Amino acid sequence: MSDGIYSCVDVGTTRIKLSVFDETLRRIHAEALGVPVSAEGRQDAEELFRAVKHLADTGKELGARSLGIATYRASTVAWDREGRPLTPVVTWTDRGSEATYKRLPSYVKLLGKLPPFDLIISPYSPVLKFLRLKELNSSLEGSMLWTVDSYLAYRLTGRFVSDATNACLTGIVDPRSMKEIGIVKSLFKLRMETPELVENAQHFGSYNGMEVNSLIADQQAASVAECAFEAGIGKVTNGTGTFVDIPTTGFSRRGELIPLVLLKHRGRVWFGVEGYLPTTGKAVDTMLTWGLLSGYSDLETKPAGDVIFIPALSGLQVPRIPNAKGIIAGLNLGSDRAAIVSGLLKSIAFHVRLVLEQSGEKLQTLRADGGLSKSNSLLRMISAATGTTVQRDTDTEATSRGLAMLQMVATGKSTLDDFAKAKRDREPFTQAADAELEEEYTKWKKLTGLLRNSKGSYLAE
């Protein structure tokens, strides 16, 4: 084994990826396993752990002495003191929390109309995922309930911990003080232990001869990889969904965006806001299935036609229309495949622009990663829509790279400042907007407004 080999397990919602890096941040191994999510939005917790354990063991076999784990967010699970799961994972895709919300006492729902409780008490709040666990298993008294990062850390190291980025998205931990919000647990009658909070570059346990040196949420790991945690630099991940994360000075609410902790290290907390469109990559996969695309190379197209394709296959977060359906509008006799592809790329770019507008932040650079960011046309469109230079690293798998960087920080091999100053091979994309694009942005906003106003209809039911 080598001190300079870093094993990184990126736990996505349905796909768990292993990347092994050397001390120069060169990826020397990559593989992945799939763990399905049911139509109800649940995942087998034991199967998830077995996949993570297998990949962690593979990393050790390849010489790693350090392990880092990134996880998908806003998802809960219950387990006993021996680590045996007592429920499936209730993932962020679970829609049952809407029915759970309707069963809440009226005074709790009324409190949810008032800031700051409106962030915590809503049909789509992560805290309701804890109630969903109790609905799935009524015998959880004395067991352990928390998020996926905590479950995996416990199974691997025996310690009941959670990292700051995940814990502060539960609604139970205050991101400003990093302390438990007791009134929330009282309101929801959650008689459960809150885990110890750990920083994102910190040794907190060992597994199979490896030090576990990093635990973090997946999008925040990508922000670390792009050094997008200080003012002026944001990141956009174009993968299964499109996630835009913008650093802010202190904890701040901006429009419909989600306030979050981007990073905690040596007592300092970096804050940001996030807006996302859940199913952009899924929309591309669907187009491949339909035969509208023969391959990802078909995404390289010039702006064409007046078609707008809003890929709301699982609702919209910004603008907030949770039950919105996907829509393709503006078709005419002259519309072709290129017009539909262009309509999708424009819609993604306009979504990024809306997030930036709501954040109120002025960015010098927007750094792009994720599989869809390999599309030059998409990045040019984002640049034109936002008026910002977009940069793409040669390594678009940012989450695992961020994990490797955090492990290097935890082991004293480097610092966050070193990474911020280091020059990386990033390709810039710039494209000026024209009057036609501005007109189409106006049309796009009107169309999303129609979706919002059609609540209860087949477009948003």
N, C-alpha and C positions, 0 to 999 in steps of 0.2 A: 504494500500500500504506500501511497505517496501523500505528503502533506499538501502538495500542490494540485490535487485532483478533487474536484467538487461535484457532488452528485445533487441533481436538482429534479424534484418531482413536482410537476405542474398538474394539479388535480382539477381538470375541467369538468363540466357538468356530465358529459357522457364519455369523455376521452381523457385518460391519464397518461401524461407524457414524461419520459425520463430523458434528461440531457446531462451528459457528463462533460465538464469543462476542465481544461488545464489552467495553469496560473496565468496564461496570457489571454484568457477568455476565448480560447479556441475550442469549439465543440468537437469532442473526439468520439462521441457516441450518442445516438438518439434512437429511441423506440417508443412505442405507444401501445396501450391496451384500451379496449372499450368496456365500459360498464353502463348498461342501458338504464334509462329512466322510463318508468311506466307512463301510460297515458294520463294517470292521475298526478304525475309529477313527483313520484317517489322512487327511491333507489335502495337497493339491497345494501345495508350498511356493512355486512360481513364480506360481501363480494367486493365492495369498494376497498375495504381494508386489505384484503388479500392481494388486490391489484397493486396497491401502494407498497405493500411489504415486498412483493415480488420485484418491483422496480428498484426499491431501495437496496435489496439484496444484490441485484444485478450491478448497481453502482459500486457496491463494495467489492464485488468480484473484479471490477475493472480498475480497482486501486484507490477508490475514494475513501478518505477518512473523515470527510465532512459531508453532512446532509442538510439540504434545505427543502422546505415544502411550501408551495403556494396552493391556495384552495379557492374554489368558487364560493360566493358569498350568500348571505341572507338565507341560509339553509340550516336546519336543525336536526338533531338526533338524540336519542336517549340510550344510555348504557349502564350496566351495573359496575360495581367496584372491581370485578374481575375483568372488565373490558368487554363483556358480552353485550351485543346490541339488544335493546328491548323494543326498538321500533325501527322501521326503515328510516332512511334520511328523507325528511320533508324538504324537497329542494325549492329553490326560488321560483320554479315553474309551477308549483302546486297552486291550483285555483280554489281549493277547498276553504282557504282562509276567508273568502268572501262570505260563505255561509256561517263560519265561526264568528265573524264580525257582527252579523245580523243577530246573533244570539247574545251579544254583550248587553249588560244592563244599560238602560237609556241614559243614566247619568254619566256612564263611561263614554258613550258615543258623543254626548253633548260636550264633555270635556275635550274630546278630540277635535272640536271645531275651533279651539283656542290655541294660539301659539304659546309655548313650543310643542304642546302635546299633539298638534296636528301632524307633526313629523312621526309620532309614535303610534297614535291611535287612528288607524284607517283600515279599510278592507285589505290593503296590500302591505301593511306594515310587517317587518320581519318579526316583531315581538309576537304576532299572532301565530307564527310557526311553532312557538312553544306550546300554545294552547292546542294546536293541531296534534302534537305528540300525545298530550293527555287524552285527546279524543280517540287516538289509535290504541292507546294502552292506558287504562284507568288505574293501573297498579304501579305507578312510578314513584311513589313516596320513598324518599331516601336514595333514589337513583341519581344519576348524573345526566343533566340536560344542558346542551350548549350547541355551538356551531361545529361545522365539519373540521375546522382546524384543530379545535380542542379534542374532539374524538380521536383523530388520527394521532395527535401528540400523546394522548393518554395511552393508546394502544401500543405505541412505539417506545415510550420512555417511562410510563407509569406515573407521570406528573399531570395534574389537572391544571392546565394553563390555557390561555388564549392570547393571541397577539392583538396589539392595540388596533390595527386596521380592521380586523374582523369584529372584535368585541364592541367597538364603537358604532357598528352598524346594527346592533341588536335592538337598540332602544332601551337597554338596561344599563348601559355604561355611558356616563357623561363624557364626551370627547374633550371638554375643556379641563375637567378635573381628573379624569380617568378613574372616577369613583362610581360605585353602584348608585343608580337612581332608585332609592327604596320605594318611593311612591308608585312607581310603575309596577314593581313586583307586587305591591299591596293591591293596586287596582285590579290586576289580572289574577290575583291569588296564586302567584307563582312561588311555591315553597320549594326553592331550589338554591343550591350553592352557586355563587359566582366564582369562576376560576381566577387564579392568579394571572395578572396581565404581564406579558413579557414584551420586550422591545423586538424590533424586526431584525436586528443584527446582534444576537445574543445567544451564547451557549446556555441551554436550559436542560439538557439531558443527553443520554446516549442510547444508541440502538445498534446492536450487533457489531460492536467495536468501532462505530462511527459516532462522532460528535454531531448532535443536531444543533445547528448554529443559526438557522433562520426559519421563521414562520411568518407568513404574510398573505394578504388577500391577492388574488391574481392580477387585477388591474393595477393595484398599487405596486406590485413587483415590476410590471411593465413601465410604470412611471419612473421607478428607480433606474431601470435599464436605460431609459431615454434621458436620465438626469433632468426630469421634468417635475421637480418638486420645489423649485425656487421661482420667483416672479419672472414673467417674460417668456417662459418656455412651457408649452402644453404638449399633451400627447393625444393621439387618436389611434385606437386599436380597431382595425377592421378585420374581424374574424367572423365567428358565428354571428356576432352582433357588432355594432359600431359603438365604442365607448370613448367619450371625450372627457378628459380629466384636466382641469385647470387649477394651478396653485393659487391660493389666496393668502392674504395676510390675516392670520387668525381664523377662528371658527366663524363662518359667515353663511347666511342664507341668501341665495341669489335666485330670484324667479322660481321656476319649477325644478331647479337643479337640486341634487342630493348633496348636502354638506358631508364631508368625510375627512378622515385622517389618512393622509397619504403615506406617512412614515413617522416612526418614533425611534429615536436613537440618542443615547446618552442623555436622557431626560428632556430632550427637545422634541417638540411635536410640529410636524409640517401639515398644514391643512389645505384642503382644496374643495372644489365642487365638481360634480359629475352629471352628465346627461348621456343617455344611451338610447339606441334604437336596437331592440333585441335580436332581430332576425334578418340582418342584411346578408350575411353569408349564407344563411338558410335559403333566402330568396334566390341567390345565385344557384345553389344546388337544385332548387326546384325548377329553375329555368333550364338547367342541364337535363333534368328528368323529362321536362316537356319537349326537349329538342330545340328550344329557342336558342340555346348555346351548344356548340359542338365541343367547346373547351374553354378554359379560362382566357385563352388568347383572344376570344371574341369580345372580351371586355375592352379591348383596345380599339375604341371607336371615337370618332369626333362627335361633338354635340349635333344632334339631328332631330328636327321636328319639335312639336309642342307637347309630346307625351310626358305625363308625370306618373311615375310608378312609386307609390308609397308602400314599402314592404312591411306593413304592420301585420305580420302573420301571427304575432302574439301580443297585439296591442301596441300602444305608443307610450313612452315615458316622457319625452319632450317633443311636442306639447303633450300634456298629460291626458291621454285618452286610453285608459287601460283596456277597454273592450273594443277598440277600433279594429276593423277588418282591413286587410290589404286592398288596395285599389289601384287600377290602371285607368287613367283618364286622359282625354284628349286624342283618342284614336280617330283616324279618318281614313278615307280610301287610299291615301298615300302612305300610311304608316307601315313600317316594315320592322324587321328584327332590330336593326340598328337604332330605330327610334325608341323601342322599348328598353333596350340596353342603356341608351343615353338617358332615358327617363329615370331609370334606377340610379345611375351614377349621380345625376343632378339631385335627386331626392336625398341621397346620402350626404352630398356636399351641403345642401341647404339645411339639413339637420345639424351638421357641424357648425354652420354659421349661426343658427338659432341658439345653440348652446353657448357659443362665444358671446353673442349679443346679451344673453341673459346673465352671463358671468360678470359683465362689465369690465373685464380685464383686457388690457392691450398686450397682445402677444408679439414678440419678435419672431418667434419660430414655433411651428407646430410639427412635432415629430411623429411619424406614422409607422405602425408595425402591424403585424397580423397578416394572414394569408392573402386577403383581398388587397392589402397595400402593395402587393406586387404589380397591381394594375397602374401603369403610368397615367392612363386616362383619368382614373379616379383621383389620383393625387393632384393632377393639373386642375381638375374640376374643383376640388376642395380649395386649392390656392386661389382660383378665380373667384369662387363664391365668398371666401373669407378675407381676401386681400392680404393673406399671410403666406410667407415662404413655408413650404412643406418640405421636410427632410425625411429621407428613408435610409435607414442603416442597411448595410449589406446583410445583416442577420435580422430577419423580420420576426423571429421567435423571441420576443422581448421578455416575456414572463420568466422563462428559465434563465436567461442571461442576467436579469435583475437578481434572481436568487443566488447565482454564482457570485455576483458583486457583493451582495450582503454577507455571504459567507466569508469572503475575503476581508471585509471590514470587521466582522466578528472575530476572526483569527488574527487580526493585526497585520495582514499582508498589504492592506491598502486603506484608504479613507474615502469618504464620500467626496471630499474636496478634490482628491486625486482624480477620481473618475470624472468629476465635473470639468476639470481642466484638461483632461486627456483628449487628444484629437482622434476621432473615429471617422471611418470612411462612410460619410453620409451623402447621398445624392440629393441635390436640391431640385425642387419643382416650383416654378413660378409661372403664373399665367394671369394676365390682366382681365378683369371683368369688362363686359360691354353692356350696352343698353338693353340688348335682348335678354341677357342673363338676369339682369335686374328685374325685367318685366316678368320673367319666368319665376323668379323668387317670390314676387308679389302674388302670382297665380298659385304657387305652392302653398303659401300661407293662407290664402283664401280657401283652398281645398282642405287643408287641415282644420280650418275653422268650421267648414261644413261637416266634417267628421265629428268634431266636438259637439256641434249643435244637433247632430242626428242621434244622440243618445237614446237608446231604446228601439231604434230602427235596425234593419238588418245590417247596416254599415257599422253600428257601434252598439251591439246589444249584449 
